[in-house]
Amino acid sequence: MVASGGSLDDAEVTAGLDAEALAVYLARLGEKVCETTPEALIARGFIQREDGDIFGWPFRLMVTADGRHQYAHDVVPQLTLQPPATILAPNQSDPLPFDDLGLDPILADNLRYRWEEAEKCAGARAWLAATALYGSILEVVLPSWLARDVERAMATCAAPQDRKNQVRPLEAWSPAPLISVAVELGYIDGSLGRHAHALRESRNMIHPDRQIRERSTPDGGTTAISKQVVQAVLDTLARKTRACEISNSLVSKA
């Protein structure tokens, strides 16, 4: 309930939940549960208390980083939710393949968190913030994918070089070469790569000087396209991950 922010549309999850509101939701479980549950969650480090102010506002319960991790790993699967849905928010019909990309679980959690934040920004019509967050997902997933075949990635024509004509370390690559190399290696096709580059340009509007110079501001259409591009990249990489797993399985059996 705290992770959901106590709102039917979950528009402000970061605002936490009034302790009194949580007691309302838990009322049917009895007074003892209302009193002990928040303290137990605080003791486990899943939530924290933010005291009320001098005007008498009630203190709020806020989800910690460990709490968000626990929520994503244990609560969401038990309730068969699909991000960005939370306990109180409507479920979404199309699941996203965050756990099917062959990534470290912590990295997969980060992708899920970024997607949820982007959805909340889009719901609040904060188009620039939503577009920037969708774009940042590519900056999380592409380096991990290229690192699986780093030698081929470093040998591509699109691999960036320094002033001494030496290929830069993968962790120093900007989004542009990450996308271009992913296309060159066949991880994503050329058409999707062009859309990804367009998303990168929109994501760069997060820098004030760039936005002022180009006099460009993302709108709802830009954000919707950005979301579709990122989802297409995730789906493509998920399919390739499953294909690799099947291939490796057949080789091991042979």
Secondary structure, 3 states (H helix, E strand, C coil): CCCCCCCCCCCCHHHCEEHHHHHHHHHHHCHHHHHHHHHHHHHCCCEEEECCCCCCCCCEEEECHHHHHHHHHHHHHHCCCCCCCCCCCCCCCCCCCHHHCCCCHHHHHHHHHHHHHHHHHHHCCCHHHHHHHHHHHHHHHHHHHHHHHHHHHHCCCCCCECCCCCECCHHHCCHHHHHHHHHHCCCCCHHHHHHHHHHHHHHHHHCHHHHHHHCCCCCHHHHHHHHHHHHHHHHHHHHHHHHHHHHHHHHHHC
